Structures are given as C-alpha cells and as structure tokens.
Amino acid sequence: MDVTNYTEISLPIDHVRLVGELYIPPRAKALIVFSQNCGNNRFSVRNRQVANYLQKRNFGTLLFDLLTPEEDTKKRMDIDLLTKRLIEVTEYLEALSTTKHIPIGYFGVSIGAASAIKASIKHPEIFGIVAKGGRLDLVGNDLAKVNVPILLIVGALNENTLQLNQVTFQELNCDKKLEVVPGAYNSFKELGAMEKVSELSTNWFKNYLPIQKAV
C-alpha cells in the first residue's frame, strides 16, 4: 500500500490523548473502524492482518486505541467508556473532510465487539459490523435495538464463547449471520484461521456496502 495514504491521528478525549492509524485509499469503498478494549489496538498483529486484507481490496481502515496504555489494565472492562469513545471517534470521522463522505463499518474484537454494537445504536448509519469472538452478553437489553447487519465469527474450539454467541444470536433482530471457524480458539492463532476471518469479514462488508451518492 502507498504509505502516503496513511495518517496518524491524535484525539483529545476524556482528558487523555488517544492515537490511531488511518488509511484511506483513493476511491475507498468504505472505512472500517477497529474496536478493541486495549491500549495497543493499532499494534495488534491479528488486527493488522485483517486491516491489510481490507486495504488490498480498497477499504479504508482505522486502527485506534480506545484506551491509553495507562488505562489498559483498569478500564478494559468498562463497556460504557469504550462505547462513548468509539462514538466520539465515529463523530470525528463523520466531520473530517477526507472521510465524511465514506460509509463506516465496525470490526470489533471481544469486549470491543460489544462496544461496537452499542455504538451502532447511537449511529444507525453504520452499515455493517463484524464481531470476532464478541462478548455480546455485555450488550444486555440493547441487543434487540440493533438494526445494523452483524456477522459473528467464533472459533469452534472456544466452547464458552461459541455457546454465548449462539444464545445472543437469537436475540438479534437485524440481518445477521454466525460463522464458526473450524479448529480455532478465540485467539485465532491457528494456521489459516485469521485468513478465514479476513475473508469472511471483507465479504460481509462488501455485501452491505451502501450505494454512495455523488459528491
């Protein structure tokens, strides 16, 4: 990818400064924002693998830290804080001249998937969500309010998360699909697992891309 398409962004939120890496290719199909409950989201090897796969198919990406490294241990379970910050990041992108005309989707991991789902209730213009190993139980009663198409991806060998996703899947009233990756745990470190996640995610976003108006 052309390095000139990368921009580091730094946002003052809640008296801290949060950092992200924004990639916008020419004529981007959409912008996928990554949501994970840690202070080093943008350095995650597996997140970057999915981001690179999307970028090669002309999707923009934002790898963004919703927590600072100092907050990482104490606040990674704070679903309300994570959701609030994801909403603020989304509103920043919707006001930014280079991204305001680009459809936005979410790729959420674990608790970050729950915050992505909750944020989409406040921002129903989000066109699609992928939840990898998502803690959908943390969304609570808000699950029934979701209208954004959601793809749930779970490793077949992680029985607890699989069962959790199977139960919460029934509570979703939106377009939805549950994909189980054979031979994979929730970390998806197994050979070929992340390639499958990347393929499934990209196809989901492609299927729900909105028709863009000329600007």
Buried (B, 14 or more C-beta within 10 A) or exposed (E): EEEEBEBEBEBEBEEEEBBBBBBBBEEBBBBBBBBBBBBBBBEBEBBBBBBEBBBEEEBBBBBBBBBBEEBBEEBBEBBEBBBBBBBBBBEBBBEBEEBEEBBBBBBBBBBBBBBBBBBBBEBEEBBBBBBBBBBBEBBEEBBEBBEBBBBBBBBEBBEEBBEBBEEBBEBBEBBBEBBBBEEBBBEBEBEEBBBBBBEBBBBBBEEBBEEEEEE
